[in-house]
Amino acid sequence: MHEYTELAFRGEAEQARTVRDSLEPVRDALKSTRPGGKPQAHQKYWQELLGQAGGPVRQPLLQLTESEQAATQAAFDTCGLSVGG
């Protein structure tokens, strides 16, 4: 996201669109695995998959089930997102 924002600020709109569009599989992975009523838990789990601090949500919010986590992990693993330096 940083790259396409920088390109856009420099007026390189076509290159910015190309980078932006390359992230569509990541957006699809996020959207397709987000269970109803658990956006916070899903986001925190996604953060953990990125190597950031996530952790459980506080009550009364609902945690992801094991199957929801597995589906999110599978989508994350196949979306083409490169994590790390």
C-alpha positions in Angstrom: 0.0 0.0 0.0 2.9 2.3 0.8 4.3 1.8 -2.7 1.1 2.6 -4.6 0.5 5.6 -2.4 3.9 7.0 -3.0 3.5 6.4 -6.8 0.2 8.2 -6.7 1.6 11.2 -4.8 4.4 11.4 -7.5 1.7 11.5 -10.2 2.5 8.1 -11.5 -1.1 7.1 -11.6 -0.8 4.1 -14.0 1.9 2.5 -12.0 0.0 3.2 -8.8 -3.1 1.4 -10.2 -1.0 -1.6 -11.2 0.4 -2.0 -7.7 -3.0 -1.3 -6.2 -4.6 -4.0 -8.4 -1.9 -6.5 -7.5 -3.3 -6.5 -4.0 -6.8 -7.6 -5.0 -6.1 -11.2 -4.0 -5.2 -10.0 -0.5 -8.4 -8.0 -0.3 -10.4 -11.1 -1.6 -8.7 -13.3 1.0 -9.7 -10.9 3.8 -13.3 -10.4 2.6 -14.0 -14.1 1.8 -12.9 -15.3 5.3 -14.3 -12.6 7.5 -17.1 -14.3 9.5 -20.2 -12.2 10.3 -20.2 -10.6 13.7 -16.5 -11.2 14.3 -14.6 -8.4 12.4 -12.4 -7.6 15.4 -11.3 -11.2 16.0 -10.7 -11.7 12.3 -8.5 -8.6 12.1 -6.5 -9.6 15.1 -5.9 -13.1 13.7 -4.9 -11.6 10.4 -2.4 -9.4 12.3 -0.9 -12.5 13.9 -0.5 -14.0 10.4 1.4 -10.9 9.4 3.7 -11.4 12.4 2.2 -8.5 14.4 0.6 -8.6 17.9 -3.0 -9.8 17.6 -4.2 -11.8 20.5 -7.7 -12.6 21.6 -10.5 -10.1 21.6 -12.1 -9.1 24.9 -15.5 -10.3 26.1 -18.2 -10.0 25.1 -16.7 -10.2 21.6 -16.5 -13.7 20.0 -13.3 -15.4 19.2 -12.8 -17.1 15.8 -13.5 -20.9 15.8 -10.7 -23.3 14.8 -12.4 -23.7 11.4 -12.6 -20.0 10.9 -8.9 -19.7 11.7 -8.1 -22.5 9.3 -10.0 -20.9 6.5 -8.3 -17.5 7.2 -4.9 -19.2 7.3 -5.5 -21.0 4.0 -6.6 -17.8 2.3 -3.7 -15.9 3.7 -1.2 -18.6 2.5 -2.6 -18.5 -1.0 -3.2 -14.8 -1.5 0.3 -14.0 -2.7 1.1 -11.6 0.1 4.8 -11.4 0.9 5.4 -10.9 4.6 8.7 -9.6 5.8 11.6 -7.6 4.5 
